[in-house]
Amino acid sequence: MPVVVVESPAKAKTINKYLGSAYTVLASYGHVRDLPPKDGSVDPEHEFAMTWEVGSDSKKHVKAIADALKDDNSLILATDPDREGEAISWHLEEALRKRRAIKKDTEVKRVVFNAITKSAVTEAMKNPRQVDEDLVHAYLARRALDYLVGFKLSPVLWRKLPGAKSAGRVQSVCLRLIVEREMEIEAFRAREYWTVKAMLETPRGQQFEARLTSLAGKKLEKFDLENSTAAEMAVQAVTSRDLTVAAVEAKPASRNPSPPFMTSTLQQEASRKFGFGARQTMSAAQRLYEAGYITYMRTDGIDMAPEAITAARDAIGDRYGKEYVPSSPRVYKNKAKNAQEAHECIRPTDMTKDAAALKISDGDQAKLYDLIWKRTLASQMESARMERTTAIISSADKQVELRATGQVVLFDGFLRVYEEGRDDVVEDDDKRLPQLAQGDKTAKKDVTPEQHFTQPPPRFTEATLVKRMEELGIGRPSTYASIVTTIQDRGYVRKDANRLIPEDKGRLVTAFLENYFRRYVEYEFTANLEGELDDVSAGELDHIDVLSRFWRDFSAAIAETADLRITEVLDKIDEVLAPHLFPPTEDGSDPRVCPKCGAGRLNLKTARSGGAFIGCSNYPECRYTRALSTSGDDGTAELDGKVLGHDGEDEITLRVGRFGPYVQKGEPTEDVPKPPRASLPKGWKPEEIDFEKAQMLLSLPRPIGQHPEDGELVEAGIGRYGPFVKHGKVYANLPEVDEVFTIGMNRAVEVLAEKASRGRGRAAAAPPLKELGEHPESGGAVNVMAGRYGPYVKWEKVNATLPKDVEPTDVTMEMAVQLIAEKAAKKGTRKKKS
């Protein structure tokens, strides 16, 4: 039987169903080889020779494939239809040749299919080819570039910028986008302006709203009404005049549907409509693809196969009627700069089946499939037809003119199925105007001035960031999710209310790279390099030439930083970020003068932990510090040094340091260089801290009493991991901070006993959150459990954490098996043979 190799066991199971017993279908579990994570794995001195090794967790998968080839001398590589899939096939072939599992007479074929359906798979088997060397060369060039940047630039960061982590080639450019947007927000100064709206009534008693657009015969610009006085004068001008409809104009309009999804637009729309992160979207899409429900989900193509267009048009006619089917199919042209990833858009494999018909049990997958199905059908439907009406209402002397607009949908067209979400908030223009005729007199029911302020540019969401990267030509569809995830995992960026905010560490890294490696974080340079990699995949450029040109200049830039001192780097970053770190004060005083001692100068400092902060040059005499960030100021800076009360001769004060607010008793002296202090627990607001609460914090750890069994002291306190009770060397977490100050001995003994029983295994295991049954392939119970770091799927010795936003009750056996397989592949956990 020919041996067919795909990436995942779920995909293998589906394909095996289509091919039948005539084939042996095995999974490689992703990449089987990688560059060893050490310097020297890419050798620029010898034409960028790359040293590959089979991962410890992949050896058993390669051996399984090699063993299968003993029985049949035919290998079919059926990995995904993009550069990454081509690379996996190439790695497999190379690894098997090295093991001598592929002999001279072994037939090796490469097949690709854009959807895991019976027709697509069987058709692909009839049209095999060889591994595409150009695509492999593009992969090798990209991998070498990322490796060289990571292993040559990251050590420079570690040595010159304490606390900084690694730097990635594309991740650093993505981080720059977020940091620059934040600095735009911080530099923004709101400007006031006013508008005037009037509620008018027609002679027939129907009311409608109009906006003042012309005053004193002059068209109003945005900032013409700059304050309340000007707005009130405009209101008086409107109220003191009779108004008449001067003109009514109705124009037909139409709206066309959006094209079908590609990777980036799917991520954007899933973020807008469901709040999905890029990783969450791609994880759900991967499972839909492997189940055969959608076409391949990593693509920057928006064209659709002719047979799929026909199927979509038939489904539209059957469901909604022939009037919703346009006379000719809609054809979409690709706008991506170098569409290379795959052949087609993301669409359902069966247009007649919606999410309800497929009975998809997983919540994320059901939502995403419904989105893809609706967008695909809508893309082939008739345009929506509207009528837009504009009415001009003016005074007899033409000194005042108002405008009212409305829109009526005459035929909903594609809007019956789907409407694309928007990142920007726009005024609702779908209001319907009452019947108006030229010469109608309108009564004024209400004239209202409204105050507005200009708004700063919004922070990026994952969706808008992906959109901006796509516009700039940075990254490719298969990399967007990992890029956005990586900069969050490194602590350079945090996500708050779905918005991406740069951390201090991310600001410093960006400032360092912009000053010492500016070319390599430039948008145009990165986009041009991506273009060259696309040219390599098209066979138009030699990948060694691309690498040589990059390395020549990059290695020189690395060498130039060899003699840099840390103080020199900090001084440079301090100088570059000065307008941001030390903005002008309202009273015109020097913003660098220490507000505490009045003599020291404020400058940038870093801690070993990587946190950046502003500190006084008179340290240790003056210990003033403040946070680096100025955006979203929570008002704590002005509370720094607030006296809460006196404990004897010592003042108890509220302080704001680089790690957040805390309370302190007394001041540093020669005898007591570090006075007692305590950080504010999570959820405690600095402005609500009083003398009593400060004393409570400073009194911790709080003795509860002697343990009834051994007489040893039991204490309650707040530590690095939150509130706890302690008995000897045993710490047990408490659910609430407030319980630290109220917990008694009985409760403390109970909490400690629960912790001890969990640690020593004397108590029964915690009950599962959900029992899924026996593993369908290997046997053994599969359950969803509650863990310290969140819910997880447990099977034998494999524990696989659930993705964020996935509820334990929503987990299905199919999802659990996939998570277990992925975890086993990563950790090399041995699975029992079926």
N, C-alpha and C positions, 0 to 999 in steps of 0.2 A: 504493500500500500504506500503511495507517495506520502511523504511527510510534509504537512502544511504548518507553517509557523506564523502565529499572530502575537500581539503584545499581551493581551489579558486573558485570563481564564473565562471571563464572561463572554468575550468575543469568540473565543475558541468553542465554547459550548453552542453558541448560536450557529456558527459556521459549520460545525460538525453535523448539526441537524439538517443543514441544506445539502452537504456533500455526501452524507451517508457513510456506510461502513467501508466504502472503497478507499477512504483516506484516513490517515492518522493526523488529527489536529492537535497541536501542542501550543502552549503559551511560553513566550520568552520572559514574561513579567517585566516589560519595558526594556531599557538598555541593559545589555549583558556586560559591556566593558566601559571603563571610564579612565580618565587620566589620574594617576596617583596624586593625592593631594600634597605634593611636595615640590620644591623648586627643582627644575631640571626635566620635568615631564615633557616640555616643549623646548627643543634645542634650536635657537635661531642661527647658530653657527653652522648647522648642517641641514640647510633648507627646511628648517622648522620641523625636523623629525619629531614624531610624537610617540611617546611610550604609553601603551595601553595595557591595562590589566583587567582580568575578569573578576568582578566583585565576588566576595565570599558567599553572598546570598544568591548569586547567579550561577555558581558552578554547578549546582544540582540541576538547574534548568538546562544548561548547555549539555550536561551529561545525558539528561533524558532525551534530548534531541539527537545526540550522537548515537545513543543506544538504539533509537528508533530507526536510524539510517542503516544500521546493520542488517535490518530485515528488508529494507527497500532502498534502492540506490537512486532515489529521486527526491529532491528537496524543492519545495515551493515556498518562497518568502512572500507572505501576504500582509505585511505591516502597512500602516496608514499611508495615505497618498500625499504626503508632504515631505519636506526636507528631513524632518525628524524621523519619519517612518522609513525613508530611504536610508538614513544613517543606521537605524537599528538593523535593517536587512544586511547592510554592508558589514557591520560589526559581527553579526551572527555568522555570516559566510567566512569572515576572516578568522573568528574564534574556532569554528569547526574545521577549517583547513589546518590551523595550527595543531589541533588535536588529531589530525589525519582522519577525521570522520568523513570528510569529503575527499573522494579519490579521483583519479584521472577520468574515470568513466562515470562519475556521479553527475547526473543532470540537475543543474541549479537554475531555477526560473524565478522571476519576480512578477507578481501580479498585483494590480491595484483595483480597488472598487470604491466608489464614492458613497455607497450605502450598503448596509449589511442586510440585503434582501436576497431571496433565492435567485431571482433573475439577474441581479447585479453580480453576485458571486459566481454563478455558473457561466455568465458571459465573460467575466474576467479570466476564468480558467481557460477559456478558448483563445485568449489573446495575451500569452505570456511575453515577457521581455527580459532583458538583463538589468542588473542594478545600474542605475543612471550615475555614471562617474561624475558628471558635472554637478549634480545635486550633492553628491558626497563631498566633492571638493569645496563647495560652498559651505557645507556643514563643518568640514575640517578647518576652514579659514575662520569661521565664526567662533568655533571652539578654541582655536589657538589664540585668537584676539582676546577673548574673554579671559582665558587662562593667563596670558602675559600681563594684561592689565591688573588682574586680581593678585597675581603672585609678585609683581614688581612694584605696583603702586601701593598696595595695602601695607607692606612693611614700612614704606616712607610715612604713611599716615600714623602707624603705631609709634614710630620713633619721634616724629616731629609734632604730633598732636595727641597728647596723652588722653587715653580713654576712647579714641576713635576706633571704629571697627574697619572692616574691609571696604574697598571701593570697587564697584562694578562699572563696566564700560558704559552700558546703557542706563543702569540704575542711577548713576551719578548725574546723568543729564536729566532724568526724570525728577530726581530730588531737587535739582536746580530750578525746574519749573515751579515746584511747590514753594520753595523758599522765596523765589522772586515774586510770586503772587502774594505771599504773606507780607513782604516788604512794601508792595504796592498798597496793600490794605492799611498798613501802619502809616505810610506817608500820606494817605488820603485825608483831605480836609473837607468835611461836609459843607455844602453851600445851600442856603435857604432859598426857597422860592414858593410862590403861592399860585393857586388856580381858583377860578370862580365857576361854580356850577349852578344851574337854575333848574328848578322843577316847574315845567310849564304845562298848561292845560289847553286842549283844543276847544273849539266852539261846541264840539259834541261831548265834552266832559272827559276826554281821555288824557291821561297824564304821560309825560315823557321827559327825559333828562337831556339838557343841552349844555355845552361848555363854551365859555367866553373865549373867542378867538381873535377879536379885533376891538380896540378901544381907541377913541378919539381919531377914528379913521385910519389907525395904524395897526398892522398885524402884530399880535402879541408874540414875542419870543419867549423862550423858556424862563429867563431870569428878569423879564421886564417888571413883574410884580415881585419885588425882592423882599418885602416886609409886610407886616400886618396893616400898616398905614396905607400903603399902595393898594393892598387887597380891598380894604374897606372903601376906599375911594372908587374902585372899580365896581363894588357892590352897589354903591349909591348911584353910579352912572346907569346901572342896569335897572334898579328899582324905580328910578325917577322917569323912565321912558316907557312908552307903549311899544310892544313888540309885535311884528307881523312876519309871517312866513314869506320870505323873499324869493326862494327857489327850492324846488324839490327835484332831485335827480336820482333815478333808479338805473342801475347798471347790472347786467348779467355778469356772473363770475363763476369760476369753476375751481375745484381743488383736485389735484391728481394724487393717487396713492403713493406711498413710499416704496422703494424697491425692496425685494426680499432681504432677509438678514445675511450679513457676513459676520465674522467673529466679533469685530469691534462694535458694530451696531447692535448685535444681540446683547453684549455686555452692557452697553449704555442703556438700552431699553429695559433690561431686567433690573438694572439699578434704579431707574426712574419709577418703574411700576411696582416693583416688589422689594426694593431696598437690598437686592442681592449684591454681594461683592463679586469681583471678577472671578475669583477662585471658586466661589459657590456656584456661579453660573456655569463655568466650564465643567465642574464636577457633575452637575445634573445633566448637562448636554452630553458628556461622555457616556453616561449610562443610557441615555435615550438612543444614542448612536449604536452602542453595543447591543441594545435590545432590538435593533433594526427599525426603530420608529422614525429616525431622521437621518439625513445625509451627513457626511463628515462635517464636524463643527469647527475645524480650524482652517479657515479660508478667508481670503480677501476678494473673492469673486462674488458678483451679484447676478450673473447670468444663470438661466435655468434651462435644463435639457428640454428639447422640443416635446418629448413625450410627457414630461412633467407639466409643461404649459398646457398641453391638450387635456391632461387629467384634471388640472386645476379649473380650466374653463368648463369642463363637463360637470365638476362638483358644484361650481357656482350656479350653473343653470338649474341643476337638480334641486339645490337647496333654496335658492332665492329667486329664481325665475330668469328667463332669457334676457329681460331688460337690464339685468346687472352684468351681462357679458358683453364687453366691447366688440365692435365689428371685426377688429383684428387684434392678435395677441400683442401684449405690451413687451417691448424689448428694452432691457436696461444695459447701459454701457458702464464698464468698470471705470471708476474714478481713482482707484488706488494707483500710486505712482509706478509700482512694479508688481503687479498681481502675479505672485508665484506660488502661493501656498497650496492651492488645490483647484479643482476644475469648476466647481459649481457653488451656488449659494447654499445656505442652510435651509432645508425645507423638509416637510414630511415625506416619507416614502410612499404613503398611501393618502391621497388627498381627500378621500371619502370619509376618513375616520378622524373624528375629533377626540379630545381627551376623554370624554365620557365613554365613547365607543371602545377605546383601548383599555379602559378600567385601570389606569395607572395608579397604583396605591401610594407611591411616594409623593408627598405634597409638593416639594420643589420641582420634581420632574413633571408632575401634572400641570403646574403653573407654566413652566417653561415650554412644554409641548403645546399648550393652548395658545401661548403667545406666538410661537413659530407657525402654527397652523393658521391662525387668523391673519398674520402678516403676509404669509404666502398667498392665501386666497385673495386678500385685499389687493395685493400687488397686480393681480390680473383682472380686477373688477373695473366697472365703469367709473368715471370721475363723478364727484359730487357737484351738483349744479345749485348755485345760489343766486339770490338777488340782493345786491347791496344798495341801500338807500341813504342818501345824504340830504339833509334839509338845512338851509341857511335861514336863520331868523334874525332880523335886524330892526333897528329903530328907524323912524321916518327921516331923521337927520343923518343917518349912516354913521353915527358916532359909536354905536354899539352893535356888534355882530356876534351871534352865537351859532354853533354848529351841533347838529344832532345826527348820529349815524345808527344804522340798524342793519341787520342781516337776516334773511329768511332762506332756509334750505328748501329748495323746490324739489330736488331729488337726492336722496341720501347717498346713493352709489356705494362706494367702498366703505363709507362711514357706518353703514349698517353692520359691518363686521369689525372694523378696527380703526383706531386713530392713534397716531404716533404721539408719545409723550414729549414734553418740552422741558429744557433745562432752565429757560428764562421765564419769568412770570410776566404775562402780558394782560392788558385790560381786556375784559370780556367784550368782544365786539359782536356777540351773537344776539344782542337785544333786538327786539322787533319794534319798529316804530308804528304808532297809530296812523290812520289815514290822514294825510296832510295834503293841502292844496295851496298853491300860490295865492297870497292875499289873505289867508286865514289869520285872524287876530288870535294871539295866544295870551292867556292870563298867567301872571306870575304867582305861583303858589309858595315858592321858597327860593331865595337866592343865598347861596352859602359859599364863604371863602374857605379854602382848604390849604393848610400849611404842608409843605413837603421839604425834604432834604435829599440832596443827591446821595446816592449809595456807593460804597466802595465796590470794587469787583468782587464777586463771590469767591470763597475758597473752592478749591477743586473737590469734586466728589470723584470716586473711582471712574464713574461714567464720563464726566467731563475731562478728566485727566487722560483717559484712553483716547477720547475724541481729539484732544489737543496733540497728543503724541502722533496720532494718525495723520493729522494735518501737517505736522512738521516732518513726517517721514521717519520717525524714530521708532525702532522696534518693529516687530512683525506680529501678526495675529496670534501665533503660537506662543509668543513671549509676553504679551501684555499682562496676563494674570500673574505670572511669576515675578515680573518687574515690580508691580505695585505691592505684592505681598512681601517681597524681599526687603524693601526700604522700611516697611513697618516692622518686620521681624528684627531688623538691626537696631531698632530704636531711634531711627532718624526721623520718623514720621509717626504720628498717632492719628487714629480715626475717632472723631467725636461728632455724634449726631450725623453720621455718614459723610462728614467733611474731613479733608486731610489737612492736618496742621503740623508744620515742621517743629521738631524738638530742637533744643539748644544744640545738641550734638550734630544734628543735620545741618544747622546753620553754619557751624564751624567748619564742617567738612566741605560744604559748598564754597565758603569763603576761601578756604585753603586751596581747593582745586582751581578756583577761578583765578587765583593769583599766581600759582606755581605750575599749573597744568591747564591753562585757559583753553588752549586749542581743543583739548580732549573732552571738554564739557560744552563746547559750542554746538548749537543745534544744527547748523548747516554742515559742520564737519561730520557729525554723527550720522546725519541723513545721507550725506554723500558716500560715507563708508557703507551704509546699508545698501545704497544703490550699487556700489561696486560688488558687494556680495551677491546681489541679484544678478549682476552681469556674469559673475562666475557660474552661477547656477544655470544661466542660459548658454554657457560655453563661449562667452565673448571676452572673458578676462582669465588670466592664469592666476590661480589662488596664491602661488608662491610670490608672484610679483606684488600682489596686493599686500601680503604680509611683510615683504621686504621694505616697501615704502613706509608702511606704518611703523615698523620696528626701528628704522633708521632715526626717525625724528623722536619717537617715544623714548628710546633708550638714552638719547642725548638729554632729554628733559629730566629723566630720572637722575642722571649723573650730576646735573646742575644743582640738585637739592642735597647732595652728599654732605656739604659743609654747613648746612643750615643749622642754627641752634634753636632750641625750643623757644627761648625768650625772643629771639628774632622773629620767629613765626607768629608768636602771640602779639608782638608789637605791630607787625604788619596787618594782621587781622583786625586788631584794635583800631588801627588807623582807617582801614577800609570800611569797617562797620560803624565808625564814629557817628555819622549822621543818624544812624538807626539806634545805636546804643545810648547816645547822649543828645537827644533832641533839644532844641532851644527851650529855655524856661520862660514862663509867662512874664516874670519880672526882669528878664534880660540878664540875669546873673550867669556866671560860668557854670554850665551843666556838669562839669567834671569835678567841681569842688565837693568834697565829702559833706553830706548834710548833717552828719553826726558830730565829727570833730572840727569841721570848718577849716582844717589846715591841709589834710591829705588830698591826694588826687585820685579820682576813680579810674580804674583801668580793668581790662579784661583778664580774667584768671580762669584756669581749669583745674579740676580735681582729678585724682587718679581714677575716679569712677566714670570720668568722661563728662560730668556735668560742668557746664560753663556758667560763670556768674561774674558779677561786677563787684570788685572789692576795693578797699581803701589802701593807699600806698603806705599808710602809717601802721599797718599790721605789724606786730600783734597789739600795739598800744590801742589802736582803734580796730574793732572787729566788725565794722559795718559791711554788710553784704546785701545785695539785692539780685533778683532774677535777671537773666539776660533778656528774656522776652519782654516786649512792651505791648504786644497785641493782646486784646481781650483782657485788659487790666482789671483785676477783680477788686481793686481798691485796697489791698492789704498793705501796699507800700506805705501809705500814710499812717497806718496803725503801728509801724515799726517804732519801738521804744515807748509805747503807751504804758503808763504806770497804772497797775491794777490795784495796788495796795501795799502795805508794809507788814512784814513778818519780823517783828523786833526792829533791828536797825537795817535790815535788808529790804530793798525794794523788790517787789515781784512785778516784772514787766512782760509785756507781749512783744515778741521779736518776729521779724520776717527775714529768714535766711535763704540761702540758695536751694535748700531742700524743703522750703515751705515754712509756715508759721510755727512758733513754739513759745513756751513760757519759760522764764528764767528767774532764778532767785539770786539777787546780788550781782556784783560785778567781778571780773577776774582780778586777782591779786597775786603777789609773789607766792603766798602760802597756798592759795586756792586758784590755780591758773584756769581751771574749768569749773565754774559755778554750776550748781544743780540746774538742769533744764529738762523739759519734756515736750516732745512734739505733740501737736494737736491731732487727735485721732481722726480718721476718715469720717466725714459727715459733720464735724464740729466746725462751725463758721467762726472765723477770727473776730468778727464784729460782735459776736454774742458771748465771747469769753469774759467772765468777770473774776473777781478776786477769789470767790469760793471755788469755782471750777479750776482755776489755776492751782490752788492749794491741793485740790483732789489729785490733779495730774502729777504734781511734784511729790506727793506722798507715796506714789507707786514705787515698787510693788507693795500691795496692801496685804498685811498678814491676816489670814482668816482664823487660824487657830492650829492646834496640834491634831495630827491625824489620829483617829481613834485606835488604829491597829498598832502603830509603832511610835506614836508620840512626836513624829517629825513634823516640822512646820509646813503648813500649806499656805501658799500665797496666790494672789491674783494680780495680774499686771497686763500691760500692753507692750507687745514686742514687734519685731520685724514682720511677723506673719499675722498680726492682729491680737485681739484679746485672748488671754489664756489663764489657766490655773496651773500651779506648779507644786509638785510633791517630790522632794529629792531631785532626781534627774529626769523625772517624767513631766512632760508638758502636755496639756490637753487644751485644745482650742475651745473658745466660747463663741456662741453665735452672735452676740451683741456686745458692743463696747460698754454700754451702761451697766451690764451685769457684773463687770469688774468691781464696781463700787457697792454692789448690793448682795452678791452671792454669799450664801452661808455654807456651813460645813457639810450639811447633808447633801446639798446640791453639788458641792465641790467633789465630795467622795464619789458621788454617782458618775460625774463627768470623768473623773480619773479612772474609775473602774471600767467604764466603756472603752476608754483609750487603751488600758492595759489588756483588756480582753481581745481587742482588735490586733494589738501588737503581738500577743503571745498565742493567738489562735485558740483560746480557751472557750470562746463563745461561738455559737453557730454563725455561719457566714450571713452577711446581709442579704435579704431577699432580693431577687431581680426586680428591676423596674418593669421589664416585659420579658416573657418567655416566648422564644421564637420556634423552639422545637429542635429536631435533630438536623445536623449539618447534612445537606442533600448529597454531597459527594463523599465525605469522609467519616460521617457519623459523629456523635458527640453533641452534647447540649450546646445550643447557641442562645445566649441571654443578653439583655441590655442591663447594665449595672450602673449604680451611682458611684462615682469616684471622687477623689480629692480635687482633681483637675477637671471635673465635669463627667457627664455620662459617657460610657464606652460599651463596645460590643465585646463579649468574652466568649472564647471558644478554646477549650483545653488551656494551653499556656499562652495563647495569643490574646492580647488586649488591644483593641483598636478604638481610638478616641473618635467620637462622633464629630462630624463637621459642625461648625458654629451654625446656629439658627435651625438645626435639625432637632425636633422634639423627640424624646425617647419613644413616645407612643406612636410616632410616625414611621419608625424603623421597620422595614420589611426584611424577610429572609434573604431576598435577592440583594438588597443593599448591604446587609450584614456580611454575606459571603464575599462581596466585592471588597469591603473594608478589611476583612480578615486576610484576603489574598494579597492586598496591597501591603498590609502590615507585615505579613509573613515574608513577602518579597524583599521589603526594606531591611528587616532584622535577620533574615536567614533562618527563621523558625522552621523546624522540620515538621512537615505535615504527614499524617498517616496516609498510606496509600489506600485508595479505594479498594 
